[in-house]
Amino acid sequence: MLTRTPGRVPPPSVAADDGDELHFCSTCAFSAACLERGYDKGRLAELHVLVEHTPPIREGEHIFREGDEFNAIAAIRAGTVKTYVTDLEGREQVQGFFLPGEVIGLNAISQSRYPCNAVALETVLLCRFSFPKIATLATRMPGLQQKLFELLSEDIGKASRLAGDFTADERMAAFLLLLSRRYAERGLSPTRFRLTMARTDIANYLRLAAETVSRVLKRFQADGLILVERREVELLDVPALQAIAASVLRN
Amino acid sequence: MDTTARFDFDLLRRYDEFGPRYTSYPTAPHFHEGFGEAELRQHAARSNAELIPRPISIYLHIPYCTNPCFYCGCNRIITRDLSKGERYVERLLREIARAAPLFDRDRDVVQVHFGGGSPNFLRPAQIGRLLDSLGRHFHFSDSPDRDFSIELDPRHVDEADIAELAALGINRASLGVQDFNPVVQKAINRIQGIDQTLAVIEACRARGMRSVNVDLIYGLPKQTQAGFRGTVDTVIEARPDRVAIYGYAHLPQMFKAQKQIRDEDLPGAGERLELLALAVECLTAAGYEYIGVDHFALPDDELAQALHRGGLHRNFMGYTTHADSDLVGFGVSAISHVGSSYSQNPRDITGWEIAIDHDRLPVWRGMTLDFDDELRAWVIQELMCRGEIDRAGAERRFGIVFDAYFADELERLERLEDDGLVELDSGRIRATSRGRYLLRIIAMCFDRYLQRTRPDRERPQFSRAV
């Protein structure tokens, strides 16, 4: 009867919550690797790899805080998560945003504690995986090990991408295109999505002033590259955005 | 877009029923006291977080009048004690200082409106202090199309005042006239000379104000065809850029002053409609265009041009050319529209004063709009401002299947279609030229709150649709 595109209905704005006790979500980072070897969710739970039944996390609640003991990584089933650290002056530094299907906590692997804070930007549903257990399982499952390496590599790549000396336009265009790519990989619309992060978070992440974020988006809109409605963005001219972002994305 | 409007007497008579004017959807009676200061703060923070935060419109309510007009349904206080104005201004300044930090500084103020009551109960210097404070706490738009407007009671303002107001940046004025006929003026307790009024219009122009609006009211006690024609002709001769014609809503149980008006002096439903027909006919013949619900403008006025361009918007202050903005209201009974919320200050002056004196944001009640509210608000806004609803536009914007979501509404529209108020094709639902005078009736089909209270129990809080 009533259909709504993802991104319109609050909260959570983007849901990959199509899994259940026995079936993986369609966007799950681990499903393919596990299923390949005959492990369904029930089997993972039996092995205590999968720590489920975590209640929904509400907007503004923390999933973990810097310094908390690291024991699990978590795949996001629905919602968006922001990771950040607080510098010595108490200023927040946004490290990244994580979308459904993506995994948080990977940067804690080398230590025994989480090196950053993770907060829900809207209602978030998670699948937690015990890290010691999934690491052990990975030694018996090359596909899973490969997947973990890929995730780690992506995580490192994401962090260094915007580190160069780029203009506000370049940063903003790259940010939109990278999000678009990530949504596309998860089978969601690559040209229309809701940005659940506040503009101050985006500004902080891109190392820009909040009013610059709005000014650049306004100009992109005036030039017919995008359409903005509150927190929703539609990419109207992807090639033009790609041209602007070329020096950041380099591919 | 076809913007012609045709006045169909029989049709209007058939649809002469009570209904909201939809300066907001949902309408104010649906606000509730569970919504308070904390909720307003939350919505303000969210509105700042939008990718391109909306610009800001500001409304200041000045409740005082020196004299009671009997027809008035506004929130007002009658007094001759001018010191009350000073104390009120002091509190308004505190309210501004308290509320302004809720909004990011890079959100330009595109509209400031002083309403009442009688804003010119305050001296221009007091208006100046308020504008000054607003300018320090917010960022005024540098654009020449920013609107700083004021409602003026022509009986209590002179040329020097207008010069001062214009120097403060006030560039639009709206004058209360209602009716020039002395018999009517006596019955409504508002004696106002023609020369006095025309001089104010002239002074506004001479001081470079961008537009002048005149308010008229039909359906007043003792009003006659001949008398009202005289009023309309006089107004047309002065050629204000905009004219608003409101229907008098006689609700003495709600507005105490209206008890002074005798039922037997009021024109009947048929006569009311004839008064409106006459005004519409005269205005149209004189070149005024019908903008929508109560409002007319000359073709070169920005409102008329915005109507043709499809750039018309509507908020609590009526029609405007400014795209969706967040509205921040100050003063007793003032309404704000911030993000997905409405909120209202206390309607009683004491309640408002106590909140200010305790350094609280004086939120009395409000509501958070849910998905359905937002969708219907958009649909109604489209109807009111563009005279049509683009089904695909709604689907794209809200991710609905229009015909499925609005199956009941489409059924309700059938009667209106049969009567020639609307035309439905696969793409659009469009008000016909005859339907443009009944936009409220069409909008009511989409009002979920009205459907809830059906079958027709009394809905006395609304004025008649025509």
HADDOCK unambig.tbl for C-alpha pairs under 7 A between the chains (distance, minus, plus):
assign (segid A and resid 1 and name CA) (segid B and resid 404 and name CA) 6.42 0.50 0.50
assign (segid A and resid 2 and name CA) (segid B and resid 400 and name CA) 6.33 0.50 0.50
assign (segid A and resid 2 and name CA) (segid B and resid 401 and name CA) 6.28 0.50 0.50
assign (segid A and resid 2 and name CA) (segid B and resid 404 and name CA) 6.57 0.50 0.50
assign (segid A and resid 2 and name CA) (segid B and resid 405 and name CA) 6.24 0.50 0.50
assign (segid A and resid 3 and name CA) (segid B and resid 399 and name CA) 6.80 0.50 0.50
assign (segid A and resid 3 and name CA) (segid B and resid 400 and name CA) 5.50 0.50 0.50
assign (segid A and resid 3 and name CA) (segid B and resid 401 and name CA) 6.33 0.50 0.50
assign (segid A and resid 4 and name CA) (segid B and resid 399 and name CA) 4.35 0.50 0.50
assign (segid A and resid 4 and name CA) (segid B and resid 400 and name CA) 5.17 0.50 0.50
assign (segid A and resid 5 and name CA) (segid B and resid 399 and name CA) 4.97 0.50 0.50
assign (segid A and resid 8 and name CA) (segid B and resid 398 and name CA) 6.27 0.50 0.50
assign (segid A and resid 8 and name CA) (segid B and resid 399 and name CA) 6.51 0.50 0.50
assign (segid A and resid 198 and name CA) (segid B and resid 49 and name CA) 4.40 0.50 0.50
assign (segid A and resid 198 and name CA) (segid B and resid 50 and name CA) 6.44 0.50 0.50
assign (segid A and resid 199 and name CA) (segid B and resid 49 and name CA) 5.03 0.50 0.50
assign (segid A and resid 199 and name CA) (segid B and resid 50 and name CA) 6.18 0.50 0.50
assign (segid A and resid 199 and name CA) (segid B and resid 51 and name CA) 5.47 0.50 0.50
assign (segid A and resid 200 and name CA) (segid B and resid 49 and name CA) 6.75 0.50 0.50
assign (segid A and resid 211 and name CA) (segid B and resid 106 and name CA) 6.30 0.50 0.50
assign (segid A and resid 214 and name CA) (segid B and resid 51 and name CA) 5.91 0.50 0.50
assign (segid A and resid 214 and name CA) (segid B and resid 52 and name CA) 4.85 0.50 0.50
assign (segid A and resid 218 and name CA) (segid B and resid 52 and name CA) 6.86 0.50 0.50
assign (segid A and resid 230 and name CA) (segid B and resid 50 and name CA) 5.03 0.50 0.50
assign (segid A and resid 230 and name CA) (segid B and resid 51 and name CA) 5.98 0.50 0.50
assign (segid A and resid 230 and name CA) (segid B and resid 52 and name CA) 6.69 0.50 0.50
assign (segid A and resid 231 and name CA) (segid B and resid 50 and name CA) 5.22 0.50 0.50
assign (segid A and resid 231 and name CA) (segid B and resid 51 and name CA) 5.46 0.50 0.50
